[in-house]
Amino acid sequence: MSDWFKRKGQRIKSDPAEERRVKTEGVYEKCPECKADLYKGDFEESLHVCKDCGHHFRIGARQRLAMLFDEGKYDELDADIVSHDPLEFIDTKPYKIRLEQARRNTGLPEAVINGRGRIGDFPALVAAMDFSFLGGSMGLAVGEKITRLIERAVRERSCVVIVSQSGGARMQEGALSLMQMAKISAALAMLAEAGLPYISVMTDPTTGGVTASFAMLGDLNVAEPKALIGFAGPRVIEQTIRQKLPENFQTAEFLLEHGMLDAVVDRRELRDWIIRALAFMYTPEVNPQLLKPELPFGNGTGALPEQTPAEQAEKQEQQPEETSEVKG
């Protein structure tokens, strides 16, 4: 009984308020456009697109390649090609140090990743740029990797897809970076002469020398919604001309309205859109230069197929097999 009176004054121990809070760090992403909290699982399933407002978050080059290729499988090409500070450039810190930090922080060897695989059963070579590596800037290594990808496509009779996400030429490499614009453009001229398709996909942001060269040279030029696309940024232009720019100037939608793009495509629909576009571009009526006797799909009329290969296969499986009667 005496023990009971001793315990009477003791309070129940509870965890501190901070420990009682539910930890959501890394579980949710906040949309910068509509401020919605996006559950990470759903966020990744929707390819990093906000389910409420459709805002497209930036994604990395490897994510982009996995998103485009069949089953997310591809072979990485030319991974050994990297920049080596040809001018021994120093600004606030040596260029070599910037390269080392970029590789350590991103896990990438360079600002572009080359991949070879299949897109909707079409053999495809894809170069995906990554803004997280020095702003996706184009230097010697980036130019060489993209050029080699295009030259390989000519040898292997493959289509090319380039996903741009870049601030332009890499200033630390001076004129050597600027000449990559001409080098890649010359390689694309060879691709066009061979009659092979090139689809250019512009994502946020695509600016500078990249926009002024290969990004705008596609047989089809497409962009993700609200992507910033231009040469100089809007703030620089306003300060130069001392005029207020039109609303939504340099957005994908503005460029589409003024005839600079062929389409603005939601990321979640981009892969299927590319497959249908390739089916159209591979038909003999559209491109007689392509000798492809057996197409995995395509109606041969020059019209864009209404269904993707997966949808066509599913439809065929649902149809009952035809039986023929033998009359005696």
TORRO-817586 format. One record per atom (N, C-alpha, C): atom name; x, y, z; residue number from 1. Coordinates in steps of 0.1 Angstrom, whole numbers, plus 5000, padded with zeros to 4 digits. Atoms other than C-alpha are relative to their C-alpha. Last residue first. Example, Ala and Ser with C-alpha at 12.3 -4.5 7.8 and 13.67 -1.06 7.14 Angstrom:
2
at,east,north,up,i
N,4991,4989,5000,2
CA,5137,4989,5071,2
C,4992,5011,5008,2
N,5009,4988,5000,1
CA,5123,4955,5078,1
C,5009,5012,5000,1
END
This chain:
328
at,east,north,up,i
N,4997,5012,5006,328
CA,4845,4674,4018,328
C,4994,4998,4986,328
N,5012,5006,5005,327
CA,4845,4710,4029,327
C,5004,4987,4993,327
N,4996,5008,5012,326
CA,4873,4721,4051,326
C,4988,4992,4995,326
N,5007,5013,5002,325
CA,4862,4748,4075,325
C,5005,4994,4987,325
N,5005,5002,5013,324
CA,4887,4776,4084,324
C,4994,4986,4999,324
N,4999,5014,5004,323
CA,4892,4788,4119,323
C,4994,4999,4986,323
N,5009,5004,5011,322
CA,4899,4824,4129,322
C,5003,4985,4996,322
N,4993,5004,5012,321
CA,4916,4829,4163,321
C,4989,4995,4990,321
N,5000,5015,5002,320
CA,4896,4849,4188,320
C,5006,4996,4987,320
N,5008,5004,5011,319
CA,4907,4886,4193,319
C,5000,4984,4999,319
N,5014,5001,4996,318
CA,4919,4894,4228,318
C,4991,4995,4989,318
N,5002,5011,4990,317
CA,4955,4886,4220,317
C,4986,4998,5003,317
N,4999,5013,5007,316
CA,4954,4908,4189,316
C,4998,4988,5009,316
N,5012,5001,5007,315
CA,4942,4938,4210,315
C,5000,4987,4992,315
N,5011,5003,4990,314
CA,4970,4933,4235,314
C,4987,4998,4993,314
N,4997,5014,4996,313
CA,4996,4932,4207,313
C,4988,4996,5009,313
N,5004,5009,5011,312
CA,4981,4964,4192,312
C,5001,4986,5003,312
N,5015,5000,5002,311
CA,4982,4982,4225,311
C,4995,4991,4989,311
N,5005,5007,4989,310
CA,5018,4972,4231,310
C,4985,4999,4999,310
N,4998,5014,5002,309
CA,5028,4983,4196,309
C,4994,4992,5011,309
N,4986,5003,4999,308
CA,5012,5018,4202,308
C,5001,4985,4998,308
N,4997,5008,4988,307
CA,4978,5026,4188,307
C,5015,4997,5000,307
N,5008,4995,4989,306
CA,4964,5053,4165,306
C,5004,4992,5013,306
N,5008,5010,4994,305
CA,4992,5047,4139,305
C,4993,5005,5013,305
N,4994,5004,4987,304
CA,5004,5079,4122,304
C,4991,4990,5007,304
N,5007,4994,4989,303
CA,4993,5079,4086,303
C,5006,4995,5013,303
N,4995,4987,4997,302
CA,5018,5072,4058,302
C,4993,5007,5012,302
N,5007,4990,5007,301
CA,4997,5044,4045,301
C,5006,5014,5002,301
N,4995,4998,5014,300
CA,5020,5016,4053,300
C,4993,5010,4992,300
N,5010,5005,5009,299
CA,4999,5005,4084,299
C,5004,5003,4985,299
N,5001,4989,5010,298
CA,5028,5007,4109,298
C,4990,4995,4989,298
N,5014,4994,5000,297
CA,5040,4979,4132,297
C,5000,5011,4989,297
N,5008,5006,4990,296
CA,5070,4956,4136,296
C,4986,5005,5001,296
N,5002,4991,4989,295
CA,5082,4967,4102,295
C,4992,4993,5011,295
N,5010,5005,4991,294
CA,5096,4941,4078,294
C,4999,5010,5012,294
N,5010,5009,5006,293
CA,5113,4951,4046,293
C,4989,4996,5010,293
N,5004,5008,4989,292
CA,5131,4982,4060,292
C,4989,4990,4996,292
N,5004,5014,5005,291
CA,5149,4999,4032,291
C,4998,4992,5013,291
N,4999,5011,4990,290
CA,5148,5035,4044,290
C,4996,4987,4995,290
N,4986,5004,4998,289
CA,5155,5058,4015,289
C,5002,4989,5010,289
N,4996,5011,5009,288
CA,5118,5058,4005,288
C,5014,4996,5002,288
N,4986,5000,5002,287
CA,5109,5080,4035,287
C,5005,4988,4992,287
N,4994,4989,4993,286
CA,5073,5090,4039,286
C,5015,5001,4997,286
N,5006,4988,5006,285
CA,5058,5066,4014,285
C,5006,5013,5006,285
N,4993,4997,5013,284
CA,5082,5039,4025,284
C,4994,5012,4994,284
N,5008,5005,5011,283
CA,5070,5041,4062,283
C,5006,5004,4986,283
N,4994,5012,5006,282
CA,5098,5046,4087,282
C,4991,4994,4989,282
N,4988,4996,5007,281
CA,5088,5082,4096,281
C,5007,4988,4993,281
N,5004,4991,5011,280
CA,5052,5072,4106,280
C,5013,5003,4991,280
N,5008,5009,5009,279
CA,5063,5043,4128,279
C,4996,5008,4987,279
N,4990,5009,5008,278
CA,5090,5066,4142,278
C,4993,4991,4991,278
N,4993,4992,5010,277
CA,5063,5092,4151,277
C,5010,4992,4992,277
N,5009,4997,5012,276
CA,5041,5066,4167,276
C,5007,5008,4990,276
N,5003,5013,5007,275
CA,5070,5053,4189,275
C,4991,5003,4988,275
N,4988,5003,5008,274
CA,5080,5089,4198,274
C,4999,4987,4992,274
N,5000,4990,5011,273
CA,5045,5097,4209,273
C,5012,4997,4991,273
N,5010,5005,5010,272
CA,5044,5065,4230,272
C,4999,5009,4988,272
N,4995,5013,5006,271
CA,5076,5075,4247,271
C,4991,4995,4990,271
N,4989,4998,5009,270
CA,5065,5111,4253,270
C,5004,4987,4993,270
N,5004,5005,5013,269
CA,5031,5104,4269,269
C,5011,5000,4989,269
N,5006,5013,4998,268
CA,5041,5107,4305,268
C,4995,4994,4987,268
N,4990,5010,4998,267
CA,5065,5135,4296,267
C,4994,4986,5001,267
N,4999,5003,4985,266
CA,5036,5156,4283,266
C,5010,4988,5001,266
N,5004,5014,4996,265
CA,5043,5165,4246,265
C,5002,4998,5015,265
N,4997,5000,4986,264
CA,5045,5200,4230,264
C,4994,4987,5006,264
N,5009,5005,4990,263
CA,5046,5195,4193,263
C,5005,5003,5014,263
N,5010,5008,5006,262
CA,5062,5206,4160,262
C,4989,4995,5010,262
N,5001,5013,4996,261
CA,5081,5235,4174,261
C,4989,4992,4993,261
N,4987,5004,4998,260
CA,5092,5269,4161,260
C,5001,4985,5005,260
N,4995,5009,5010,259
CA,5059,5277,4145,259
C,5014,4995,5002,259
N,4993,4992,5010,258
CA,5049,5307,4166,258
C,5008,4991,4990,258
N,5010,4991,5006,257
CA,5023,5289,4187,257
C,5006,5008,4988,257
N,5009,5008,5008,256
CA,5048,5261,4193,256
C,4990,5009,4993,256
N,4993,5004,5013,255
CA,5074,5285,4204,255
C,4991,4992,4991,255
N,4998,4988,5008,254
CA,5050,5302,4229,254
C,5007,4996,4987,254
N,5013,4997,5006,253
CA,5039,5267,4242,253
C,5001,5013,4991,253
N,5003,5010,5010,252
CA,5075,5256,4248,252
C,4987,5004,4993,252
N,5005,5013,4995,251
CA,5082,5288,4268,251
C,4997,4991,4988,251
N,4990,5010,5000,250
CA,5105,5315,4253,250
C,4995,4987,5007,250
N,4990,5000,5010,249
CA,5080,5343,4261,249
C,5011,4989,5002,249
N,4996,5014,5003,248
CA,5053,5332,4285,248
C,5010,5000,4988,248
N,5003,5010,4990,247
CA,5039,5368,4285,247
C,5004,4986,4995,247
N,5014,5005,4999,246
CA,5055,5391,4260,246
C,4999,4989,5010,246
N,5003,5011,5009,245
CA,5089,5407,4268,245
C,4986,4995,5001,245
N,5006,5011,4993,244
CA,5092,5441,4285,244
C,4996,4989,4990,244
N,5015,5001,5003,243
CA,5116,5464,4267,243
C,4995,4988,5008,243
N,5007,4990,4991,242
CA,5151,5477,4275,242
C,4985,5000,4997,242
N,5009,4992,5009,241
CA,5166,5458,4245,241
C,4992,5010,5008,241
N,4993,4996,5012,240
CA,5196,5445,4265,240
C,4991,5009,4991,240
N,4990,4990,4996,239
CA,5181,5443,4300,239
C,5007,5006,4988,239
N,5007,4988,4996,238
CA,5150,5426,4286,238
C,5010,5011,5004,238
N,5006,4993,5012,237
CA,5171,5401,4266,237
C,4993,5013,5005,237
N,4989,4994,5007,236
CA,5193,5392,4297,236
C,4994,5008,4988,236
N,4995,4989,4992,235
CA,5162,5386,4318,235
C,5011,5008,4993,235
N,5009,4988,5001,234
CA,5145,5365,4291,234
C,5006,5012,5008,234
N,5012,5001,4991,233
CA,5175,5341,4288,233
C,4992,5013,5000,233
N,4998,4993,4987,232
CA,5197,5342,4258,232
C,4988,4999,5008,232
N,4986,4998,5001,231
CA,5193,5315,4230,231
C,5005,5007,5013,231
N,4996,4988,5007,230
CA,5158,5301,4237,230
C,5016,5001,4999,230
N,4992,5003,5013,229
CA,5138,5273,4252,229
C,5004,5014,4994,229
N,4993,4988,5004,228
CA,5124,5273,4288,228
C,5009,4997,4988,228
N,4985,5000,5000,227
CA,5102,5242,4291,227
C,5005,5014,4995,227
N,4995,4989,4992,226
CA,5065,5250,4299,226
C,5015,5000,5000,226
N,5008,4988,4996,225
CA,5053,5216,4287,225
C,5008,5010,5008,225
N,5009,5002,4989,224
CA,5080,5192,4273,224
C,4993,5013,5004,224
N,4995,4995,4987,223
CA,5094,5199,4239,223
C,4990,4996,5011,223
N,5010,5000,4990,222
CA,5093,5186,4203,222
C,5005,5005,5014,222
N,4996,4993,4988,221
CA,5113,5192,4172,221
C,4989,5000,5010,221
N,5011,4996,4991,220
CA,5107,5166,4145,220
C,5006,5006,5012,220
N,5010,5002,5010,219
CA,5132,5161,4116,219
C,4986,5004,5007,219
N,5007,5013,5001,218
CA,5154,5176,4143,218
C,4991,4999,4988,218
N,4998,5006,5013,217
CA,5177,5206,4137,217
C,4993,4986,4998,217
N,5010,4995,5009,216
CA,5166,5229,4165,216
C,5001,4993,4986,216
N,5013,5001,4994,215
CA,5184,5211,4193,215
C,4989,5004,4991,215
N,5006,5013,5003,214
CA,5215,5205,4171,214
C,4986,4999,5006,214
N,4995,5011,5009,213
CA,5226,5241,4168,213
C,4991,4988,5000,213
N,4996,4994,5013,212
CA,5214,5275,4182,212
C,5006,4989,4991,212
N,5012,4996,5007,211
CA,5194,5257,4210,211
C,5004,5005,4986,211
N,5008,5012,5003,210
CA,5226,5240,4221,210
C,4988,5003,4992,210
N,4995,5006,5012,209
CA,5246,5272,4217,209
C,4993,4987,4997,209
N,4987,4998,5005,208
CA,5225,5290,4243,208
C,5004,4993,4987,208
N,4996,4987,5004,207
CA,5194,5275,4258,207
C,5014,5001,4994,207
N,4992,5002,5011,206
CA,5174,5244,4266,206
C,5003,5014,4994,206
N,5000,4990,5011,205
CA,5160,5245,4301,205
C,5008,4996,4988,205
N,4997,4988,4993,204
CA,5137,5227,4307,204
C,5014,4999,5007,204
N,5005,5000,4986,203
CA,5134,5200,4281,203
C,5005,5013,5007,203
N,4995,4989,4992,202
CA,5138,5199,4243,202
C,4993,5000,5014,202
N,5009,4998,4989,201
CA,5134,5166,4225,201
C,5006,5011,5009,201
N,4995,4992,4990,200
CA,5149,5164,4190,200
C,4990,5003,5011,200
N,5010,4993,4992,199
CA,5139,5135,4168,199
C,5007,5007,5012,199
N,4994,4993,4988,198
CA,5163,5124,4141,198
C,4989,5008,5007,198
N,5007,4990,4992,197
CA,5152,5099,4115,197
C,5007,5005,5012,197
N,5003,5006,4987,196
CA,5176,5083,4090,196
C,4993,5010,5009,196
N,5014,5002,4999,195
CA,5176,5092,4053,195
C,4995,4994,5014,195
N,5003,5015,5000,194
CA,5213,5087,4049,194
C,4985,4997,5001,194
N,4997,5005,5014,193
CA,5216,5124,4038,193
C,4998,4985,4999,193
N,5011,4997,5008,192
CA,5198,5133,4071,192
C,5002,4995,4985,192
N,5011,5008,4996,191
CA,5224,5115,4091,191
C,4988,5002,4991,191
N,4998,5013,5005,190
CA,5252,5131,4073,190
C,4989,4990,5003,190
N,5002,4999,5015,189
CA,5237,5165,4079,189
C,5003,4987,4993,189
N,5015,5001,5002,188
CA,5234,5155,4116,188
C,4997,5001,4985,188
N,5003,5015,4998,187
CA,5272,5149,4117,187
C,4985,4998,4997,187
N,4995,5007,5012,186
CA,5277,5184,4102,186
C,4997,4986,5001,186
N,5008,4997,5011,185
CA,5255,5199,4129,185
C,5004,4993,4987,185
N,5012,5008,4999,184
CA,5274,5181,4156,184
C,4991,5002,4989,184
N,4997,5014,5002,183
CA,5307,5195,4144,183
C,4988,4991,5001,183
N,4998,5003,5014,182
CA,5293,5230,4139,182
C,5003,4986,4998,182
N,5012,4997,5007,181
CA,5280,5233,4174,181
C,5000,4996,4986,181
N,5008,5012,4999,180
CA,5311,5216,4188,180
C,4986,5002,4993,180
N,4999,5008,5013,179
CA,5331,5245,4175,179
C,4992,4987,5000,179
N,5009,4995,5010,178
CA,5317,5266,4204,178
C,5001,4992,4987,178
N,5013,5004,4998,177
CA,5333,5244,4230,177
C,4990,5005,4989,177
N,5000,5014,5002,176
CA,5368,5247,4216,176
C,4986,4995,5002,176
N,5004,5003,5014,175
CA,5362,5284,4213,175
C,4999,4985,4997,175
N,4998,4989,5010,174
CA,5363,5288,4251,174
C,4995,4996,4986,174
N,4992,5006,5011,173
CA,5366,5256,4272,173
C,5000,5009,4987,173
N,4987,5003,4996,172
CA,5356,5272,4305,172
C,5009,4994,4989,172
N,4991,4989,5001,171
CA,5326,5288,4288,171
C,5015,4997,5004,171
N,4993,5000,4987,170
CA,5308,5255,4283,170
C,5011,5011,4999,170
N,4985,5004,5002,169
CA,5284,5261,4254,169
C,5007,5002,5014,169
N,4992,4996,5012,168
CA,5247,5262,4263,168
C,5014,4996,5000,168
N,4999,4985,5000,167
CA,5226,5262,4295,167
C,5008,5005,4989,167
N,4987,4994,4999,166
CA,5215,5226,4288,166
C,4999,5016,5001,166
N,5002,4993,4987,165
CA,5188,5201,4289,165
C,5013,5007,5003,165
N,4992,4989,4996,164
CA,5185,5185,4254,164
C,4995,5006,5013,164
N,5007,4993,4990,163
CA,5172,5150,4247,163
C,5008,5012,5006,163
N,4992,4992,4991,162
CA,5186,5137,4215,162
C,4991,5008,5009,162
N,5007,4991,4991,161
CA,5169,5109,4197,161
C,5009,5007,5009,161
N,4993,4992,4990,160
CA,5186,5092,4167,160
C,4990,5008,5008,160
N,5005,4986,4998,159
CA,5173,5065,4144,159
C,5007,5006,5012,159
N,5008,4999,4988,158
CA,5195,5035,4134,158
C,4994,5014,5001,158
N,5013,4997,5006,157
CA,5211,5024,4102,157
C,4989,5001,5011,157
N,5010,5010,4996,156
CA,5240,5009,4121,156
C,4986,5002,4994,156
N,4995,5013,5002,155
CA,5267,5029,4104,155
C,4990,4989,5002,155
N,4998,5001,5015,154
CA,5247,5061,4102,154
C,5005,4986,4997,154
N,5014,5001,5005,153
CA,5236,5057,4139,153
C,5001,4998,4984,153
N,5003,5014,4997,152
CA,5273,5052,4149,152
C,4986,4997,4994,152
N,4992,5007,5009,151
CA,5281,5086,4133,151
C,4997,4985,5001,151
N,5007,4998,5013,150
CA,5252,5102,4153,150
C,5008,4991,4989,150
N,5013,5006,4999,149
CA,5264,5087,4186,149
C,4994,5001,4986,149
N,4998,5014,5001,148
CA,5300,5097,4178,148
C,4987,4992,4999,148
N,4996,5002,5014,147
CA,5289,5133,4172,147
C,5002,4985,4998,147
N,5012,4999,5009,146
CA,5270,5133,4205,146
C,5003,4997,4986,146
N,5009,5011,4998,145
CA,5300,5120,4224,145
C,4987,5000,4991,145
N,4995,5012,5005,144
CA,5324,5144,4208,144
C,4991,4988,5002,144
N,5001,5000,5015,143
CA,5303,5174,4214,143
C,5005,4987,4994,143
N,5014,5001,5004,142
CA,5298,5165,4251,142
C,4998,5000,4985,142
N,5005,5014,4998,141
CA,5335,5158,4255,141
C,4986,4998,4996,141
N,4994,5009,5010,140
CA,5346,5191,4239,140
C,4995,4986,5002,140
N,4986,4998,5002,139
CA,5322,5212,4259,139
C,5005,4990,4990,139
N,4994,5007,5011,138
CA,5284,5216,4260,138
C,5015,5003,4998,138
N,4993,4992,5010,137
CA,5269,5227,4293,137
C,5008,4991,4990,137
N,5001,5007,5013,136
CA,5244,5206,4311,136
C,5008,5006,4989,136
N,5011,4994,5008,135
CA,5244,5232,4338,135
C,4998,4993,4987,135
N,4996,4987,5005,134
CA,5277,5220,4352,134
C,4990,5006,4990,134
N,4985,5001,5002,133
CA,5264,5184,4356,133
C,5004,5013,4993,133
N,4993,5000,4987,132
CA,5229,5189,4371,132
C,5015,4999,4999,132
N,4997,4987,4996,131
CA,5216,5199,4337,131
C,5007,5001,5014,131
N,5004,4999,4985,130
CA,5218,5164,4324,130
C,5005,5014,5005,130
N,4992,4991,4993,129
CA,5218,5157,4286,129
C,4995,5002,5014,129
N,5007,4992,4990,128
CA,5204,5126,4271,128
C,5009,5009,5008,128
N,4991,4992,4992,127
CA,5218,5111,4239,127
C,4991,5008,5009,127
N,5005,4988,4993,126
CA,5197,5083,4224,126
C,5011,5006,5008,126
N,4989,4994,4992,125
CA,5205,5057,4198,125
C,4995,5013,5006,125
N,4999,4986,4998,124
CA,5175,5036,4186,124
C,5013,5004,5008,124
N,4987,4998,4995,123
CA,5167,5002,4171,123
C,5002,5015,5001,123
N,4991,4994,5010,122
CA,5129,5002,4166,122
C,5014,5002,5007,122
N,4994,5010,5009,121
CA,5111,4976,4187,121
C,5008,5007,4989,121
N,5011,5006,5007,120
CA,5090,5003,4205,120
C,5004,4991,4989,120
N,5011,4992,4996,119
CA,5122,5021,4214,119
C,4988,4995,4992,119
N,5012,5000,5009,118
CA,5151,4998,4213,118
C,4989,5008,5006,118
N,5010,5010,4996,117
CA,5186,5001,4228,117
C,4989,5000,4989,117
N,5005,5007,5012,116
CA,5217,5022,4226,116
C,4991,4989,5005,116
N,5006,5013,4998,115
CA,5225,5049,4252,115
C,4996,4994,4987,115
N,5004,5006,5012,114
CA,5247,5080,4253,114
C,4995,4986,5003,114
N,4999,5014,5000,113
CA,5249,5101,4285,113
C,4995,4994,4987,113
N,5009,5008,5009,112
CA,5255,5138,4284,112
C,5003,4985,5001,112
N,5013,4994,5000,111
CA,5269,5163,4310,111
C,4991,4993,4990,111
N,5001,4988,5008,110
CA,5299,5141,4317,110
C,4986,5005,5000,110
N,4987,4997,5005,109
CA,5312,5112,4339,109
C,5000,5013,4992,109
N,5000,5000,5015,108
CA,5280,5112,4360,108
C,5015,5003,4995,108
N,4998,5013,5004,107
CA,5278,5104,4397,107
C,5001,4997,4985,107
N,5010,5006,5009,106
CA,5262,5137,4402,106
C,5002,4985,4997,106
N,5013,4997,4996,105
CA,5281,5152,4432,105
C,4989,4993,4992,105
N,5003,5005,4987,104
CA,5314,5135,4426,104
C,4986,5002,5004,104
N,5000,5014,5001,103
CA,5315,5141,4389,103
C,4996,4993,5013,103
N,5012,5004,5008,102
CA,5305,5177,4393,102
C,4999,4985,4999,102
N,5012,4999,4991,101
CA,5331,5182,4421,101
C,4987,4996,4993,101
N,4999,5010,4990,100
CA,5359,5168,4399,100
C,4987,5000,5009,100
N,5003,5013,5006,99
CA,5348,5189,4369,99
C,5000,4989,5011,99
N,5015,5000,5004,98
CA,5347,5221,4390,98
C,4996,4986,4994,98
N,5007,5002,4987,97
CA,5382,5213,4405,97
C,4985,4999,4997,97
N,4998,5014,4996,96
CA,5396,5209,4370,96
C,4993,4997,5013,96
N,5010,5008,5007,95
CA,5380,5242,4360,95
C,5002,4985,5004,95
N,4995,5006,5013,94
CA,5401,5260,4386,94
C,4989,4991,4994,94
N,4993,5012,4996,93
CA,5382,5282,4411,93
C,5004,4993,4987,93
N,5000,4999,4985,92
CA,5367,5317,4410,92
C,5007,4987,5005,92
N,5008,4988,4997,91
CA,5377,5317,4373,91
C,5001,5001,5015,91
N,5002,4996,4986,90
CA,5406,5294,4362,90
C,4991,5012,5001,90
N,5008,4989,4997,89
CA,5410,5276,4329,89
C,4998,5002,5015,89
N,4996,4998,4987,88
CA,5438,5252,4321,88
C,4993,5013,5006,88
N,4995,4987,4999,87
CA,5428,5256,4285,87
C,5006,5004,5013,87
N,4990,4997,5010,86
CA,5424,5219,4277,86
C,5006,5014,5001,86
N,4995,4986,4998,85
CA,5406,5212,4310,85
C,5011,5004,4990,85
N,4987,5000,4993,84
CA,5403,5174,4306,84
C,5006,5014,5002,84
N,4992,4988,5002,83
CA,5367,5167,4296,83
C,5012,5000,5008,83
N,5002,4990,4990,82
CA,5354,5131,4295,82
C,5009,5012,4997,82
N,4997,4987,5005,81
CA,5350,5103,4270,81
C,4996,5011,5010,81
N,4986,4997,4997,80
CA,5352,5069,4288,80
C,5004,5014,4995,80
N,4999,4995,4986,79
CA,5314,5065,4289,79
C,5014,5005,5004,79
N,4991,4989,4999,78
CA,5313,5062,4251,78
C,5001,5006,5014,78
N,4989,4999,5010,77
CA,5282,5041,4250,77
C,5009,5012,5004,77
N,4994,4987,5000,76
CA,5257,5029,4277,76
C,5012,5000,4991,76
N,4985,5001,4999,75
CA,5238,4998,4267,75
C,5005,5015,5000,75
N,4992,4994,5011,74
CA,5200,5001,4272,74
C,5015,4997,5004,74
N,4987,5006,5002,73
CA,5171,4986,4292,73
C,5008,5006,4988,73
N,4990,4992,4993,72
CA,5142,5006,4306,72
C,5014,4995,4998,72
N,4997,5006,4987,71
CA,5118,4979,4295,71
C,5011,5007,5008,71
N,5009,5011,4997,70
CA,5119,4994,4260,70
C,5005,4993,5013,70
N,4997,5013,5006,69
CA,5140,5026,4261,69
C,4990,4989,5004,69
N,5002,5001,5014,68
CA,5125,5060,4268,68
C,5002,4986,4994,68
N,5013,4997,5003,67
CA,5121,5061,4306,67
C,4996,4998,4985,67
N,5009,5012,4995,66
CA,5153,5043,4313,66
C,4986,5002,4996,66
N,4998,5011,5009,65
CA,5171,5069,4291,65
C,4992,4988,5004,65
N,5006,4998,5013,64
CA,5155,5098,4309,64
C,5002,4988,4991,64
N,5014,5002,4999,63
CA,5163,5084,4343,63
C,4993,5002,4987,63
N,5002,5014,4999,62
CA,5199,5081,4333,62
C,4985,4997,5001,62
N,4998,5006,5013,61
CA,5200,5117,4320,61
C,4997,4985,5001,61
N,4986,5002,5005,60
CA,5186,5132,4352,60
C,5000,4992,4987,60
N,4995,5014,4997,59
CA,5151,5146,4358,59
C,5014,4998,4994,59
N,4988,5004,5008,58
CA,5138,5182,4360,58
C,5004,4986,5004,58
N,4988,4998,4992,57
CA,5103,5185,4375,57
C,5012,4996,4990,57
N,4990,5010,5003,56
CA,5074,5188,4350,56
C,5013,5003,5008,56
N,4986,4994,5000,55
CA,5045,5207,4365,55
C,5010,4989,4997,55
N,4993,5004,5012,54
CA,5012,5189,4355,54
C,5014,5006,4999,54
N,4999,4989,5009,53
CA,4990,5209,4380,53
C,5008,4996,4987,53
N,5010,4990,4998,52
CA,4977,5182,4403,52
C,5000,5011,4989,52
N,5014,5005,5004,51
CA,4995,5150,4393,51
C,4989,5011,5001,51
N,5010,4998,4990,50
CA,5029,5168,4394,50
C,4986,4996,4995,50
N,5009,4989,5005,49
CA,5053,5152,4369,49
C,4989,5001,5011,49
N,4996,4987,4994,48
CA,5083,5133,4382,48
C,4992,5011,4994,48
N,4988,4995,5007,47
CA,5078,5103,4359,47
C,5003,5014,5004,47
N,5004,4990,5010,46
CA,5042,5097,4372,46
C,5012,5007,4993,46
N,5008,5008,5010,45
CA,5054,5065,4390,45
C,4995,5009,4989,45
N,4991,5008,5009,44
CA,5081,5085,4407,44
C,4993,4993,4989,44
N,4992,4990,5008,43
CA,5056,5110,4421,43
C,5010,4993,4990,43
N,5008,4995,5012,42
CA,5032,5083,4431,42
C,5008,5009,4991,42
N,5003,5012,5008,41
CA,5059,5066,4453,41
C,4992,5004,4987,41
N,4988,5003,5008,40
CA,5073,5100,4465,40
C,4997,4988,4991,40
N,4994,5012,4995,39
CA,5039,5112,4477,39
C,5010,4995,4991,39
N,5001,5012,5009,38
CA,5034,5147,4463,38
C,5007,4988,5006,38
N,4991,5010,4994,37
CA,5026,5176,4486,37
C,4998,4987,4992,37
N,5005,5012,4995,36
CA,5010,5204,4465,36
C,5010,4990,5005,36
N,4997,5002,4986,35
CA,5026,5238,4463,35
C,4994,4987,5006,35
N,5013,4999,4993,34
CA,5009,5246,4429,34
C,5002,4997,5015,34
N,5010,4992,5008,33
CA,5041,5255,4409,33
C,4987,5001,5008,33
N,4997,4986,5000,32
CA,5070,5245,4432,32
C,4989,5009,4993,32
N,5000,4994,5013,31
CA,5055,5211,4438,31
C,5002,5015,5001,31
N,5009,4988,5001,30
CA,5065,5198,4472,30
C,5001,5005,4986,30
N,4994,4989,5007,29
CA,5080,5163,4473,29
C,4990,5011,4999,29
N,5008,4991,5009,28
CA,5070,5138,4499,28
C,5009,5010,4993,28
N,5012,5007,5004,27
CA,5087,5108,4516,27
C,4991,5008,4991,27
N,4997,5010,5010,26
CA,5122,5121,4517,26
C,4988,4992,4996,26
N,4989,4996,5008,25
CA,5115,5140,4550,25
C,5004,4989,4990,25
N,5004,5001,5015,24
CA,5082,5129,4562,24
C,5011,5004,4991,24
N,4989,4995,5009,23
CA,5091,5122,4599,23
C,4996,4997,4985,23
N,4998,5009,5010,22
CA,5059,5119,4620,22
C,5011,5005,4990,22
N,5003,4995,5014,21
CA,5064,5141,4650,21
C,5002,4988,4990,21
N,5014,5005,5003,20
CA,5064,5123,4684,20
C,4996,5004,4986,20
N,4999,5014,5003,19
CA,5103,5126,4686,19
C,4986,4995,4997,19
N,4993,5002,5013,18
CA,5101,5164,4684,18
C,5000,4985,4996,18
N,5009,4997,5011,17
CA,5075,5166,4711,17
C,5006,4997,4987,17
N,5000,4985,5004,16
CA,5097,5148,4735,16
C,4992,5002,4988,16
N,4989,4996,5008,15
CA,5087,5112,4744,15
C,4999,5015,4997,15
N,5004,4999,5014,14
CA,5063,5106,4773,14
C,5012,5005,4992,14
N,4989,4994,5008,13
CA,5069,5095,4809,13
C,4995,5000,4985,13
N,4997,5009,5011,12
CA,5037,5090,4829,12
C,5011,5006,4991,12
N,5007,4998,5012,11
CA,5039,5112,4860,11
C,5004,4989,4989,11
N,4992,5001,5013,10
CA,5050,5101,4894,10
C,4991,5001,4988,10
N,4995,4987,5005,9
CA,5031,5115,4924,9
C,5008,5000,4987,9
N,5011,4991,5004,8
CA,5010,5084,4929,8
C,5005,5014,4995,8
N,5001,4999,5014,7
CA,5040,5060,4928,7
C,4990,5011,4996,7
N,4988,4995,5006,6
CA,5049,5066,4964,6
C,4999,5002,4985,6
N,4999,4986,4997,5
CA,5013,5062,4975,5
C,5013,5006,4995,5
N,5010,4994,5009,4
CA,5011,5028,4957,4
C,5000,5015,5002,4
N,4994,4998,5013,3
CA,5044,5017,4974,3
C,4990,5007,4991,3
N,4991,4988,5000,2
CA,5029,5024,5008,2
C,5006,5002,4987,2
N,5008,4988,5000,1
CA,5000,5000,5000,1
C,5009,5013,5000,1
END
